């Protein structure tokens, strides 16, 4: 159980890439944060003023956040399954929920509590602040009190907390996230750029392209291939566009 007599809890973050650094920078203001990455990230950690530690140490925190690519989560879980301290809480924050949820429930010992979560924001979308941004949670295997304590950490950041099952999360984000990224990558592939004569709507398209362009190809690939609802959504969009195009050709 999380310690009640402290204003903060010890948080470990595995994965110190772009989002891991962003998250550590937010949480360090109210929590004790230690980070680990398979690459040497000591300089980045020093810039944010958090401790960069080894895997054994990061697994001794009360809350362990997995900020690793979706395609790497299985290997990470295999590495940490025997390293966690007693009563540790493990929380993944990937953009797909069914796949990592199944892995965590299968690989992690039953005495490890588990939360599935997804911050619906990133370094670009939250550059002007977090207030009003959403974060999705689901208690995969955790006591009510501990679940409430973890949510409270993020509620204190002025985030809107949404509880949704991994299936419901993936079903909705197939449209609200995967499809948006698909369109954004299409615009990037076209080479679309600002122009002198432009509407406000065109500016919104450019914002979509700019946002997805800053994220990794691995993130894009993983969210599209590990969310089982993403491919049907893409096919539906492409079919709709094809029908519209045929209508215009035959006008």
Secondary structure, DSSP 8 states (H G I E B T S, - for coil): ---SS-SS-EEEEE--SHHHHHHHHHHTTTSEEEEE-SS--HHHHHHHT-EE--HHHHTTSSEEEE-S-GGGHHHHHHHHTTT--TT-EEEE--S--HHHHHHHHHHS-TTSEEEEEEES--TTTTTT--TT-EEEEEEEE--HHHHHHHHHHHHTTT-EEEE--HHHHHHHHIIIIIIHHHHHHHHHHHT----SS--HHHHHHHHHHHHHHTS-HHHHHHHHHH-TTHHHHHHHHHHHHHHHHHHHHT-
